[in-house]
Amino acid sequence: MDKDKIKGIILENQAFVRDIPLLKREIQVSPRFNYIFVGLRRAGKSYFLYQCIQALLGQGHTVDEILYFNFEDDRLDGIGLGDLDLLLQCYGELFRYKPFVFLDEIQIVDGWEKFARRLADSKYSVCITGSNAKMLSREMASVLGGRYLVQNVFPFSFKEYLSISGIQTDAVSLLRDKNLIVREFESYFYNGGLPELRYAQGAEKRMWLSNLYNKIYLGDLISRYKLRNERAVRLLIKKLAESIKQPSSYTRLVNIISSCGMKVKAETVADYIQFAEDAWLVFHVENLSAKLVERDAVKKYYISDNGILSLFLSDPNTSLLENLVAITLLRRGNEFFFYRCSDFEVDFVIPDEQTAIQVCYNISDEETKLREFSALRLLGKRMELKVYIVVSKDNEELVEYEGIQIQIVPLWRWLLS
């Protein structure tokens, strides 16, 4: 490759990453580690890379210390593994620093892992993003031999979603702007938090989400894994989406697919689900009450963004409510489960926080209250709990029930807690 062209790209990229406007994400990284940023397509991995760069500039580093390349740049077409070292050489001819290295969409270069390992071994500070179709967190942990931390980048939280519209979430703003926040929540609830969706209007939102899902389905699943039974995969994902709120076993899913005339084995279904999880389309939650050997057999499955889930459902409200709670718990990082036994079921349990959460769209009815409260009380007799919550769509109340205090909180407020 031409050295002068590479030097020009280095200088151009430095100006680009310095000046691009950003919404600061609620993601924390440490300067002591190298990172690979992974997550659902279009969740904002590249923009978080820019945020890391601008954080360095805010700490007093100069833009001359930044070496950033986006390998989707058409001027880098044909770049190979042997050319990657040329990037460092060209930088070294421009500047005297040991740069902070940022490599965006590097999976385009076959064998890039060798270069990434060498950078880490040579004590460079490195951050990498890549497409789910070629780089998956499950693989990267072994390929890069512990030299990099895998950092999840999720779609916008509700707080981030409000921030992009200039809406604050401090205590005063929650009182003053409550109606505005609730209106914004309705859009977030149905359309999800993928950043680019904020710029779509009306029917464009569903069209954009449909196109994104097809890219994930065709690119990250069918093409990557060379799956031949496309109809079975599509039906499986549809059934997982329709089964939010209830546990699913491989046997049940096999029977559903087989009833539609497509023969698959339980092992095949398990593989398909793992592929969907690797592509960040789906994630699972295990049953805390089950024996360890049984936890893998029956799980609850959730979709990684409410907007994508909405594509599959005609009456989505109750499923979207529970799905968004699950997404938020996953984002917050604590290990969580559901609890299901012959006597009762609790939607989410966070053992480390001694917290139990029920999800109920409308809890105004007395019979519904009794059912949800009773399950929480029964769980409190089986394990030590300090916090009992019912997340609803709109209800808000503090209730005493058989010696425990239960917080009924609307989802929008719980998301901001």
C-alpha positions in Angstrom: 0.0 0.0 0.0 1.1 3.6 -0.6 2.7 5.2 2.4 1.6 8.7 1.6 -2.0 7.6 1.3 -1.9 5.9 4.7 -0.3 9.0 6.3 -3.1 11.1 4.8 -5.7 8.7 6.3 -4.0 8.9 9.7 -4.1 12.7 9.8 -7.7 12.8 8.4 -8.9 10.3 11.0 -7.3 12.2 13.8 -9.3 15.3 12.9 -12.5 13.2 12.5 -12.4 11.5 15.9 -11.4 14.7 17.7 -14.4 16.7 16.4 -17.3 14.2 16.0 -20.2 15.1 18.4 -21.1 12.4 20.9 -23.6 11.4 23.5 -21.6 10.0 26.4 -22.5 6.4 27.0 -23.0 4.9 30.4 -20.1 2.4 29.9 -17.0 2.3 32.0 -13.6 1.1 30.8 -10.2 1.1 32.5 -7.0 2.5 30.8 -5.1 -0.4 32.3 -6.7 -2.9 29.8 -7.1 -3.5 26.1 -10.7 -4.0 24.9 -12.8 -5.6 22.2 -16.2 -4.0 22.0 -19.0 -6.4 21.1 -22.8 -6.2 21.0 -25.9 -6.1 18.8 -25.5 -4.7 15.3 -25.9 -0.9 15.2 -25.8 -0.6 19.1 -23.1 2.1 18.9 -19.8 0.2 19.2 -17.9 2.6 16.8 -19.3 5.6 18.6 -18.1 4.2 21.9 -14.7 3.9 20.4 -14.8 7.6 19.6 -15.9 8.3 23.2 -12.8 6.5 24.4 -10.6 8.6 22.2 -12.2 11.8 23.3 -11.8 10.8 26.9 -8.1 10.5 26.3 -8.0 14.0 24.8 -10.0 15.3 27.8 -7.3 13.8 30.1 -4.6 15.9 28.4 -3.4 13.6 25.6 -3.0 15.2 22.2 -4.7 14.0 19.0 -1.2 13.2 17.7 -1.1 10.3 20.1 -4.2 8.7 18.4 -3.9 6.0 15.7 -7.4 5.3 14.5 -8.4 3.2 11.4 -11.8 2.2 10.1 -11.2 -0.8 7.9 -14.5 -0.2 6.1 -12.8 2.8 4.5 -12.8 2.1 0.7 -9.3 3.5 0.5 -8.1 0.5 2.5 -9.6 -2.0 0.1 -7.4 -5.0 -0.4 -5.5 -4.5 2.9 -4.0 -7.7 4.2 -2.3 -9.0 7.4 1.1 -8.1 6.0 0.0 -4.5 5.5 -1.1 -3.9 9.1 2.4 -3.3 10.4 2.7 -0.6 7.7 0.1 1.4 9.6 2.5 1.6 12.6 5.5 2.4 10.4 3.6 5.3 8.8 2.5 6.6 12.1 6.1 6.4 13.4 7.3 8.5 10.5 4.7 11.2 11.4 5.0 11.3 15.2 7.4 10.4 18.0 4.8 8.9 20.4 3.8 5.3 21.1 0.2 5.7 20.0 -3.1 4.6 21.5 -4.4 2.2 18.8 -8.1 2.1 17.8 -9.1 -0.4 15.1 -12.7 -0.3 13.9 -14.2 -3.2 11.9 -10.9 -4.9 11.8 -12.5 -8.3 11.0 -12.3 -7.3 7.4 -8.6 -8.2 7.5 -8.0 -12.0 7.5 -5.7 -13.1 10.3 -6.1 -9.8 12.2 -5.9 -11.6 15.5 -2.1 -12.1 15.1 -1.6 -8.4 14.7 -3.9 -7.7 17.7 -1.9 -10.2 19.9 1.4 -8.6 18.9 0.1 -5.1 19.7 -0.9 -6.3 23.2 2.4 -8.1 23.7 4.3 -5.0 22.7 2.4 -3.0 25.4 0.3 -0.9 23.1 -3.0 0.4 24.4 -5.6 -1.1 22.0 -9.3 -0.9 21.5 -11.1 -3.0 18.8 -14.6 -3.3 17.3 -15.8 -5.8 14.8 -18.9 -7.1 13.2 -20.8 -9.9 14.9 -20.6 -11.9 11.6 -16.9 -12.4 12.1 -16.1 -11.6 15.7 -18.0 -13.0 18.6 -17.2 -12.6 22.3 -17.3 -16.4 22.9 -14.5 -16.8 20.3 -12.4 -13.8 21.1 -11.7 -14.8 24.6 -9.9 -17.9 23.4 -8.4 -16.4 20.2 -6.7 -13.5 21.9 -5.5 -15.5 24.9 -6.6 -13.2 27.7 -4.8 -10.1 26.3 -8.1 -8.3 25.8 -11.3 -7.7 27.9 -14.6 -8.2 26.1 -16.9 -5.2 26.8 -20.6 -5.4 25.9 -22.1 -2.4 24.2 -25.9 -2.3 24.5 -28.4 -0.1 22.8 -29.3 3.1 24.7 -30.6 2.8 28.2 -33.7 4.9 28.9 -31.5 7.5 30.6 -29.2 7.7 27.6 -32.3 7.8 25.3 -33.6 10.9 27.2 -30.2 12.5 27.3 -30.0 12.6 23.5 -33.1 14.8 23.6 -31.6 17.0 26.3 -33.9 15.7 29.0 -32.4 15.5 32.5 -33.2 12.8 35.0 -32.2 14.4 38.3 -34.9 14.5 41.1 -36.1 18.0 40.2 -36.4 17.1 36.5 -38.3 13.9 37.3 -40.9 16.0 39.0 -41.0 19.0 36.6 -40.8 17.0 33.4 -42.7 13.8 34.3 -45.2 14.1 31.5 -42.5 14.6 28.9 -40.5 11.7 30.3 -43.5 9.4 30.2 -44.2 10.4 26.5 -40.6 9.6 25.6 -40.9 6.3 27.4 -43.8 5.2 25.2 -41.5 5.5 22.1 -38.6 3.8 23.9 -40.9 1.0 25.1 -42.2 0.1 21.7 -39.2 1.0 19.4 -36.2 0.1 21.6 -33.0 1.9 22.2 -30.9 1.5 19.0 -29.2 4.9 18.5 -29.9 5.4 14.8 -33.6 4.8 15.2 -33.9 8.2 16.9 -33.6 9.8 13.4 -36.4 7.7 11.8 -40.0 8.9 11.8 -43.3 7.0 11.8 -43.4 4.0 9.6 -39.6 4.4 8.9 -38.9 3.0 12.4 -40.4 -0.4 11.7 -38.8 -0.5 8.2 -35.4 0.3 9.7 -35.8 -2.4 12.4 -37.0 -4.9 9.8 -33.9 -4.2 7.7 -31.7 -4.6 10.7 -33.2 -7.9 11.7 -32.8 -9.2 8.2 -29.1 -8.3 8.3 -28.7 -10.1 11.6 -30.6 -13.1 10.4 -29.0 -13.4 7.0 -25.5 -12.1 7.8 -24.8 -13.1 11.4 -26.7 -16.4 11.4 -27.5 -18.0 8.0 -24.3 -16.9 6.1 -21.8 -17.1 8.9 -22.8 -20.6 10.0 -23.9 -21.8 6.5 -27.3 -22.9 7.8 -29.3 -24.7 5.2 -32.7 -24.9 7.0 -33.5 -21.2 6.9 -37.2 -21.8 7.5 -36.5 -23.6 10.8 -34.2 -20.9 12.0 -36.7 -18.2 11.2 -39.5 -20.1 12.9 -37.4 -20.8 16.0 -36.6 -17.1 16.5 -40.3 -16.2 16.0 -41.3 -18.7 18.6 -38.7 -17.5 21.1 -40.0 -14.0 20.6 -43.6 -15.2 21.1 -42.6 -17.2 24.2 -41.3 -14.2 26.3 -42.5 -14.7 29.9 -42.6 -18.5 29.8 -39.7 -21.0 30.0 -38.9 -23.0 26.9 -37.2 -26.4 26.6 -35.4 -27.7 23.6 -38.0 -30.5 23.4 -40.9 -28.1 23.2 -39.2 -26.0 20.5 -38.4 -29.2 18.5 -42.1 -30.2 18.7 -43.2 -26.7 17.5 -40.9 -26.7 14.5 -41.7 -30.3 13.7 -45.4 -29.6 13.8 -44.8 -27.1 10.9 -43.3 -29.9 8.7 -39.6 -29.3 9.4 -37.7 -32.1 11.1 -34.9 -31.0 13.5 -33.1 -32.5 16.4 -32.8 -31.1 19.9 -29.1 -30.7 19.3 -29.7 -28.6 16.2 -32.2 -26.4 18.0 -29.6 -25.9 20.8 -27.0 -24.9 18.2 -29.4 -22.4 16.5 -30.1 -20.7 19.8 -26.4 -20.5 20.6 -25.8 -18.9 17.2 -28.5 -16.3 17.9 -27.0 -15.6 21.3 -23.6 -15.2 19.8 -25.0 -12.6 17.4 -26.5 -10.8 20.4 -30.1 -11.2 19.1 -31.2 -13.4 22.0 -30.1 -14.0 25.6 -31.3 -16.4 28.2 -32.1 -16.5 31.9 -31.9 -19.7 34.0 -34.2 -21.1 36.7 -32.7 -20.6 40.2 -34.8 -23.3 41.7 -33.7 -26.0 39.2 -30.9 -28.4 39.8 -27.7 -27.5 38.1 -28.0 -30.3 35.5 -31.6 -29.1 34.6 -30.8 -25.4 34.2 -29.5 -25.8 30.7 -32.6 -27.7 29.5 -35.3 -25.2 30.4 -34.7 -21.4 30.1 -36.4 -18.2 29.5 -35.3 -16.4 26.3 -35.4 -12.7 25.7 -34.7 -10.5 22.6 -31.9 -7.9 23.0 -33.9 -4.9 22.0 -37.6 -4.1 22.4 -37.9 -2.7 18.9 -36.8 -6.0 17.3 -39.2 -7.9 19.6 -42.0 -5.7 18.5 -41.6 -6.9 14.9 -42.8 -10.4 16.0 -45.8 -9.5 18.2 -49.3 -8.3 17.4 -50.3 -7.7 21.1 -46.9 -6.9 22.5 -47.4 -5.0 25.8 -46.9 -7.6 28.5 -44.0 -9.2 26.6 -42.3 -5.9 26.0 -42.6 -5.0 29.7 -40.8 -8.2 30.9 -38.3 -8.1 28.0 -37.3 -4.6 28.9 -36.8 -5.5 32.5 -34.6 -8.4 31.5 -32.5 -6.2 29.1 -32.0 -3.7 31.9 -30.9 -6.3 34.4 -28.5 -7.7 31.8 -27.1 -4.2 31.2 -26.6 -3.6 34.9 -24.3 -6.6 35.2 -25.4 -8.5 38.2 -26.2 -12.2 37.8 -29.9 -12.8 37.8 -32.4 -15.7 37.4 -36.1 -16.5 37.4 -37.5 -18.8 40.1 -40.1 -21.4 39.1 -41.3 -24.3 41.2 -44.5 -26.3 41.5 -46.0 -23.7 43.9 -45.2 -20.3 42.4 -43.0 -18.3 40.0 -41.1 -15.1 40.4 -40.0 -13.4 37.2 -36.5 -12.2 38.3 -34.2 -12.8 41.3 -30.9 -11.0 41.9 -29.2 -13.1 44.7 -26.3 -10.7 45.2 -28.7 -7.8 45.9 -31.2 -10.0 47.8 -33.9 -8.6 45.4 -37.0 -10.2 43.9 -38.9 -8.6 41.0 -42.3 -9.5 39.6 -43.4 -7.9 36.3 -47.1 -7.2 35.9 -48.5 -4.9 33.2 -51.5 -3.7 35.3 -51.7 -4.6 39.0 -54.9 -2.7 39.9 -57.0 -5.8 40.2 -57.0 -7.3 43.7 -56.8 -10.9 42.5 -53.7 -10.0 40.4 -52.1 -8.3 43.5 -52.7 -11.4 45.6 -51.1 -13.6 43.0 -48.0 -11.4 42.6 -47.6 -10.6 46.3 -48.0 -14.2 47.4 -45.3 -15.4 45.0 -42.9 -12.8 46.4 -43.8 -13.7 50.0 -43.3 -17.4 49.3 -39.9 -16.8 47.8 -38.9 -14.7 50.8 -39.5 -17.8 53.0 -37.1 -19.9 50.9 -34.2 -17.5 50.6 -33.0 -14.3 52.3 -34.5 -11.2 50.5 -34.4 -7.5 51.4 -36.1 -5.9 48.4 -39.4 -6.8 46.9 -40.5 -5.1 43.7 -43.4 -5.2 41.3 -42.6 -3.5 38.0 -45.8 -2.4 36.2 -46.5 -0.2 33.2 -48.1 2.7 35.2 -48.9 1.7 38.8 -47.0 3.2 41.7 -47.6 2.3 45.4 -45.9 1.1 48.5 -47.6 -1.9 50.0 -47.3 -3.9 53.3 -48.1 -7.6 52.7 -47.7 -10.3 55.4 -44.8 -8.6 57.0 -42.9 -7.5 53.9 -42.8 -4.2 52.1 -43.4 -4.3 48.4 -42.6 -1.4 46.0 -44.9 -1.2 43.0 -43.1 1.0 40.5 -43.9 2.1 36.9 -41.3 0.8 34.5 -40.2 4.2 33.3 -39.2 5.2 36.9 -37.6 1.8 37.6 -35.4 2.2 34.5 -34.1 5.5 35.9 -33.5 4.2 39.4 
